[in-house]
Amino acid sequence: MTEFELIAHYFTRPVRRAALGVGDDCALLLPTPGMQLAVSSDMLVAGRHFFADVAPERLGHKALAVNLSDLAACGARPLAFTLALALPCVDPAWLAGFARGLLALADSHGCELVGGDTTRGPLNICITVFGELPAGQALLRSGARPGDDIYASGSLGDARLALLALQGHIALPAEPLARARQRLELPTPRLALGQALRGIASSAVDLSDGLLGDLAHILRASGVGACIDTRATSQLMAESARETSASSALDPELLRQCTLAGGDDYELAFTAPPALRAAVAAAAQASATPVARIGAVQAEPGLRLVDAQGQPVVNRYASFDHFQ
């Protein structure tokens, strides 16, 4: 199978919203009048971001999901994406599964594949995604203000637990491991929540590298600090982590590390003024996404953790960094 036969067989589809899709030198997008384009790219590298034996259907899903999560953090609605794919060889069964997972998620969010590139090489997936949102309504990292509440969506920690188990560092029972592995390999981008938070959230970020590390991006961009209630963050602990905690099979400190700095959760952290708590609750309900209020933005720079009594907790939690 040639490069162009591969593209035609697995990745060429008719477009409905783009002016021109796969097959020309450039794709042509037509954003709605009065809207801005939101653009993001993410790369997944074999052995760095995923295991070589991961099911190709799940890998296709995750490759697009991590990009859609960036759109969610901006409050954008997906439009289209491009795919750059390096393959060690042409494996029809693998390609069929990868395309199936990729395009099923794309279809569920009305996001069209409009172009890209393929080449021979170590397995590497790079997606660029395009979204749109009303001009001036983007959720940014730079809008947090002292006094704002800090929230996080969903649950945290399962992906890190699955990674540790698959690497052989910990042991998890079969059912909790299966659920944790699903969170690692099939993340859910919080697009509905991000769009519902437009005009409500003062800042937002998606949680790819860990809650505390990604929240620090908001604090730096906004020139503020924060106080995080570790009792509130414990409510974010994922179901698999709660099960292992109840059975005392794992060190509670390890579970806290997974919750606060585990990474690969692809939830949203965001801030909003206290006067808009009812609006935040309505956005969470409308998007069918649970959110938890976990702290407050402060004028003093830095990120501080406190316990249930308001006493300081040593912050020893390092989030993921590609070069450390």
RODO-2510 file (C-alpha; in nm, 4 decimals, decimal comma):
residues 324
     n   res          X          Y          Z
     1     m     0,0000     0,0000     0,0000
     2     t     0,1419     0,3396    -0,0984
     3     e     0,1291     0,6499     0,1219
     4     f    -0,1577     0,7998    -0,0775
     5     e    -0,3506     0,4720    -0,0910
     6     l    -0,3169     0,4538     0,2881
     7     i    -0,4598     0,8054     0,3270
     8     a    -0,7406     0,7389     0,0803
     9     h    -0,8377     0,4076     0,2427
    10     y    -0,8286     0,4991     0,6124
    11     f    -0,8499     0,8766     0,6472
    12     t    -1,0302     1,0364     0,3508
    13     r    -1,3920     1,1294     0,4215
    14     p    -1,6345     1,3832     0,2754
    15     v    -1,6377     1,7107     0,4692
    16     r    -1,9604     1,8849     0,5647
    17     r    -1,8511     2,2096     0,7307
    18     a    -1,5049     2,2781     0,5890
    19     a    -1,4776     2,4355     0,2449
    20     l    -1,2104     2,1843     0,1406
    21     g    -1,0804     1,8745     0,3156
    22     v    -0,8202     1,6029     0,2556
    23     g    -0,6453     1,5865    -0,0822
    24     d    -0,5238     1,9358    -0,1677
    25     d    -0,2205     2,1366    -0,0536
    26     c    -0,4232     2,3083     0,2202
    27     a    -0,7573     2,2537     0,3881
    28     l    -0,9964     2,5479     0,3850
    29     l    -1,1998     2,6291     0,6968
    30     l    -1,4968     2,8625     0,7177
    31     p    -1,5480     2,9868     1,0741
    32     t    -1,8895     3,1305     1,1501
    33     p    -1,9024     3,5110     1,1163
    34     g    -1,8243     3,6810     1,4471
    35     m    -1,6319     3,3799     1,5745
    36     q    -1,2601     3,3314     1,6467
    37     l    -1,0539     3,0243     1,5627
    38     a    -0,8900     2,8344     1,8477
    39     v    -0,5942     2,6155     1,7385
    40     s    -0,3912     2,3611     1,9365
    41     s    -0,1396     2,0832     1,8610
    42     d    -0,0329     1,7786     2,0610
    43     m     0,2141     1,5032     1,9822
    44     l     0,2052     1,1451     2,1136
    45     v     0,5288     0,9457     2,0901
    46     a     0,5518     0,5680     2,1325
    47     g     0,7317     0,4754     2,4536
    48     r     0,6859     0,8246     2,5927
    49     h     0,3123     0,8878     2,5894
    50     f     0,1741     0,5374     2,5370
    51     f     0,2739     0,1726     2,5564
    52     a     0,3613     0,0012     2,2294
    53     d     0,0944    -0,2664     2,2859
    54     v    -0,1958    -0,0288     2,3529
    55     a    -0,5075    -0,1171     2,1545
    56     p    -0,4963     0,0948     1,8349
    57     e    -0,8635     0,1930     1,8701
    58     r    -0,7922     0,3388     2,2134
    59     l    -0,4817     0,5135     2,0861
    60     g    -0,6795     0,6767     1,8065
    61     h    -0,9341     0,8011     2,0607
    62     k    -0,6726     0,9408     2,2970
    63     a    -0,4711     1,1088     2,0214
    64     l    -0,7695     1,3284     1,9386
    65     a    -0,9067     1,3524     2,2936
    66     v    -0,5968     1,5261     2,4320
    67     n    -0,6321     1,7931     2,1639
    68     l    -1,0055     1,8361     2,2198
    69     s    -0,9269     1,8857     2,5886
    70     d    -0,7277     2,1966     2,4965
    71     l    -1,0305     2,3311     2,3103
    72     a    -1,2424     2,2566     2,6170
    73     a    -1,0076     2,4615     2,8365
    74     c    -1,0500     2,7541     2,5966
    75     g    -1,4290     2,7182     2,5795
    76     a    -1,4221     2,6395     2,2068
    77     r    -1,6431     2,4161     1,9930
    78     p    -1,4509     2,1715     1,7681
    79     l    -1,4477     2,2304     1,3923
    80     a    -1,1756     2,0215     1,2289
    81     f    -0,8333     1,8626     1,2749
    82     t    -0,5267     1,7507     1,0842
    83     l    -0,3293     1,4320     1,1453
    84     a     0,0464     1,3814     1,0984
    85     l     0,1302     1,0147     1,1405
    86     a     0,4700     0,8389     1,1359
    87     l     0,4432     0,4600     1,1006
    88     p     0,7172     0,1947     1,1204
    89     c     0,5224    -0,0083     0,8627
    90     v     0,1796    -0,0384     0,7011
    91     d    -0,0281    -0,2686     0,9227
    92     p    -0,3873    -0,2764     0,7900
    93     a    -0,5354    -0,4229     1,1095
    94     w    -0,3632    -0,1610     1,3266
    95     l    -0,4624     0,1224     1,0927
    96     a    -0,8245     0,0086     1,0828
    97     g    -0,8463     0,0080     1,4637
    98     f    -0,6653     0,3414     1,4989
    99     a    -0,8878     0,5097     1,2400
   100     r    -1,2007     0,3621     1,3989
   101     g    -1,1199     0,5047     1,7445
   102     l    -1,0010     0,8378     1,6060
   103     l    -1,2985     0,8980     1,3786
   104     a    -1,5622     0,7754     1,6250
   105     l    -1,4565     1,0449     1,8720
   106     a    -1,4322     1,3000     1,5903
   107     d    -1,7848     1,2196     1,4749
   108     s    -1,9255     1,2426     1,8264
   109     h    -1,8070     1,6062     1,8438
   110     g    -1,8645     1,7060     1,4805
   111     c    -1,4904     1,7491     1,4227
   112     e    -1,3765     1,6818     1,0648
   113     l    -1,0426     1,5383     0,9522
   114     v    -0,9284     1,7825     0,6830
   115     g    -0,5633     1,7010     0,6106
   116     g    -0,2215     1,6063     0,7443
   117     d     0,0794     1,3952     0,6497
   118     t     0,2107     1,0387     0,6703
   119     t     0,5676     0,9092     0,6698
   120     r     0,7722     0,6027     0,7654
   121     g     0,9440     0,6182     1,1040
   122     p     0,9028     0,5388     1,4737
   123     l     0,5341     0,5539     1,5704
   124     n     0,4480     0,9180     1,6301
   125     i     0,1089     1,0936     1,6175
   126     c     0,0673     1,4696     1,5894
   127     i    -0,2772     1,6277     1,5689
   128     t    -0,3653     1,9933     1,5201
   129     v    -0,7216     2,0768     1,6130
   130     f    -0,9295     2,3803     1,5179
   131     g    -1,2251     2,5144     1,7118
   132     e    -1,4354     2,8278     1,7198
   133     l    -1,5909     3,0490     1,9834
   134     p    -1,7465     3,3960     1,9986
   135     a    -1,4891     3,6724     1,9636
   136     g    -1,3641     3,7894     2,3026
   137     q    -1,5149     3,4989     2,5015
   138     a    -1,2159     3,2625     2,5141
   139     l    -1,1249     3,1178     2,8529
   140     l    -0,7597     3,2048     2,9169
   141     r    -0,5033     3,1229     3,1833
   142     s    -0,4464     3,4905     3,2582
   143     g    -0,7826     3,5961     3,4031
   144     a    -0,7735     3,4705     3,7637
   145     r    -0,8166     3,7416     4,0293
   146     p    -0,7652     3,7417     4,4088
   147     g    -1,0789     3,6151     4,5791
   148     d    -1,1839     3,3880     4,2914
   149     d    -1,2884     3,0342     4,3755
   150     i    -1,0820     2,7483     4,2304
   151     y    -1,2593     2,4429     4,0872
   152     a    -1,1685     2,1110     3,9294
   153     s    -1,3953     1,8847     3,7261
   154     g    -1,4554     1,5123     3,7419
   155     s    -1,2155     1,2882     3,9285
   156     l    -0,8373     1,2693     3,9384
   157     g    -0,5712     1,0047     3,9834
   158     d    -0,6921     0,6980     3,7940
   159     a    -0,4650     0,7515     3,4947
   160     r    -0,1556     0,7733     3,7136
   161     l    -0,2611     0,4636     3,9099
   162     a    -0,3028     0,2713     3,5841
   163     l     0,0383     0,3861     3,4619
   164     l     0,2070     0,2793     3,7857
   165     a     0,0341    -0,0591     3,7722
   166     l     0,1212    -0,1204     3,4069
   167     q     0,4829    -0,0285     3,4823
   168     g     0,4835    -0,2866     3,7623
   169     h     0,5350    -0,0362     4,0469
   170     i     0,2072    -0,1205     4,2244
   171     a    -0,0535    -0,3968     4,2178
   172     l    -0,4206    -0,3251     4,1555
   173     p    -0,7107    -0,5732     4,1576
   174     a    -0,8447    -0,6563     3,8113
   175     e    -1,1631    -0,4442     3,8195
   176     p    -1,0058    -0,1235     3,9575
   177     l    -0,7180    -0,1649     3,7126
   178     a    -0,9581    -0,1993     3,4189
   179     r    -1,1411     0,1194     3,5201
   180     a    -0,8176     0,3068     3,5820
   181     r    -0,6740     0,1920     3,2504
   182     q    -0,9865     0,3123     3,0714
   183     r    -0,9314     0,6598     3,2172
   184     l    -0,5684     0,6473     3,1014
   185     e    -0,6423     0,5295     2,7479
   186     l    -0,9923     0,6716     2,6833
   187     p    -1,0039     1,0179     2,8422
   188     t    -1,3186     1,2275     2,8089
   189     p    -1,2557     1,5848     2,6879
   190     r    -1,4794     1,8233     2,8875
   191     l    -1,6000     2,0197     2,5863
   192     a    -1,9557     2,0765     2,7089
   193     l    -1,8320     2,2119     3,0417
   194     g    -1,5779     2,4436     2,8779
   195     q    -1,8424     2,5947     2,6528
   196     a    -2,0895     2,6274     2,9424
   197     l    -1,8281     2,8203     3,1430
   198     r    -1,7904     3,0983     2,8856
   199     g    -1,8761     3,4248     3,0569
   200     i    -1,8539     3,2569     3,3997
   201     a    -1,4986     3,1274     3,4508
   202     s    -1,2260     3,3893     3,4850
   203     s    -0,9538     3,1434     3,3795
   204     a    -0,9170     2,7767     3,2857
   205     v    -0,6594     2,5093     3,2021
   206     d    -0,6846     2,1417     3,1123
   207     l    -0,5209     1,8919     3,3464
   208     s    -0,2701     1,7023     3,1369
   209     d     0,0350     1,7111     3,3664
   210     g    -0,1282     1,7124     3,7114
   211     l    -0,3616     1,9391     3,9099
   212     l    -0,1024     2,1411     4,0995
   213     g     0,1378     2,1755     3,8084
   214     d    -0,1287     2,2858     3,5616
   215     l    -0,2924     2,5163     3,8153
   216     a     0,0470     2,6826     3,8554
   217     h     0,0231     2,7879     3,4874
   218     i    -0,2887     2,9896     3,5725
   219     l    -0,1204     3,1481     3,8736
   220     r     0,1865     3,2529     3,6742
   221     a    -0,0137     3,3870     3,3818
   222     s    -0,2467     3,5784     3,6153
   223     g     0,0229     3,7042     3,8536
   224     v    -0,1527     3,5614     4,1606
   225     g    -0,1212     3,2847     4,4190
   226     a    -0,3600     3,0272     4,5607
   227     c    -0,4556     2,8291     4,8679
   228     i    -0,5753     2,4728     4,8061
   229     d    -0,7795     2,2756     5,0626
   230     t    -0,6444     1,9192     5,0606
   231     r    -0,9654     1,7964     5,2237
   232     a    -1,1578     1,9245     4,9208
   233     t    -0,9100     1,7730     4,6753
   234     s    -0,9499     1,4342     4,8446
   235     q    -1,3097     1,4415     4,7176
   236     l    -1,1671     1,4376     4,3648
   237     m    -0,9942     1,1033     4,4242
   238     a    -1,1019     0,8600     4,1530
   239     e    -1,3103     0,5527     4,2285
   240     s    -1,0235     0,3101     4,1760
   241     a    -0,8104     0,5101     4,4184
   242     r    -1,0929     0,5088     4,6751
   243     e    -1,1208     0,1311     4,6503
   244     t    -0,7496     0,0766     4,7018
   245     s    -0,7522     0,3305     4,9841
   246     a    -1,0403     0,1515     5,1585
   247     s    -0,8575    -0,1798     5,1364
   248     s    -0,5334    -0,0194     5,2591
   249     a    -0,3523    -0,1829     4,9698
   250     l    -0,1630     0,1332     4,8803
   251     d     0,0154     0,4066     5,0702
   252     p    -0,2322     0,6948     5,1278
   253     e     0,0460     0,9384     5,0419
   254     l     0,0842     0,7727     4,7004
   255     l    -0,2886     0,8131     4,6407
   256     r    -0,2657     1,1798     4,7326
   257     q     0,0257     1,2184     4,4899
   258     c    -0,1841     1,0641     4,2122
   259     t    -0,4735     1,3000     4,2861
   260     l    -0,2718     1,6200     4,3173
   261     a    -0,0017     1,5630     4,0568
   262     g    -0,0778     1,2446     3,8655
   263     g    -0,1329     1,3765     3,5147
   264     d    -0,3207     1,2414     3,2101
   265     d    -0,6580     1,3210     3,3691
   266     y    -0,7764     1,5686     3,1018
   267     e    -1,0210     1,7318     3,3395
   268     l    -1,0530     2,1109     3,3707
   269     a    -0,9290     2,3388     3,6483
   270     f    -1,0834     2,6849     3,6466
   271     t    -1,1510     2,9923     3,8562
   272     a    -1,4642     3,2029     3,8984
   273     p    -1,5822     3,4840     4,1299
   274     p    -1,7736     3,3682     4,4415
   275     a    -2,0754     3,5670     4,3221
   276     l    -2,1049     3,3197     4,0307
   277     r    -2,1176     2,9967     4,2349
   278     a    -2,4770     2,9340     4,1273
   279     a    -2,3786     2,9894     3,7646
   280     v    -2,0901     2,7419     3,7995
   281     a    -2,3288     2,4856     3,9481
   282     a    -2,5709     2,5425     3,6590
   283     a    -2,2908     2,4993     3,4033
   284     a    -2,1838     2,1751     3,5705
   285     q    -2,5413     2,0457     3,5658
   286     a    -2,6029     2,1523     3,2064
   287     s    -2,2863     1,9741     3,0913
   288     a    -2,3443     1,6688     3,3143
   289     t    -1,9976     1,7178     3,4604
   290     p    -1,9332     1,7191     3,8358
   291     v    -1,7123     1,9998     3,9687
   292     a    -1,5619     2,0581     4,3127
   293     r    -1,4554     2,3859     4,4725
   294     i    -1,1055     2,3203     4,6045
   295     g    -0,9548     2,6543     4,7043
   296     a    -0,9238     3,0257     4,6457
   297     v    -0,7047     3,2616     4,4484
   298     q    -0,4882     3,4924     4,6620
   299     a    -0,2917     3,8068     4,5907
   300     e     0,0296     3,6662     4,7416
   301     p     0,2233     3,4656     4,4787
   302     g     0,2784     3,0942     4,5317
   303     l     0,0706     2,7812     4,5746
   304     r    -0,0132     2,6812     4,9326
   305     l    -0,1823     2,3667     5,0635
   306     v    -0,3799     2,3493     5,3888
   307     d    -0,5527     2,0666     5,5784
   308     a    -0,9057     2,0508     5,7205
   309     q    -0,8005     2,2723     6,0137
   310     g    -0,6426     2,5304     5,7863
   311     q    -0,2913     2,4270     5,8847
   312     p    -0,0154     2,4305     5,6205
   313     v     0,0634     2,1055     5,4366
   314     v     0,4089     2,0653     5,2876
   315     n     0,3819     2,0826     4,9080
   316     r     0,6119     1,8094     4,7815
   317     y     0,4044     1,7189     4,4792
   318     a     0,5820     1,7470     4,1441
   319     s     0,3732     1,7216     3,8284
   320     f     0,4914     1,5688     3,5024
   321     d     0,7582     1,7476     3,2988
   322     h     0,8861     1,6156     2,9635
   323     f     1,2438     1,7223     3,0358
   324     q     1,2821     1,6304     3,4033
***
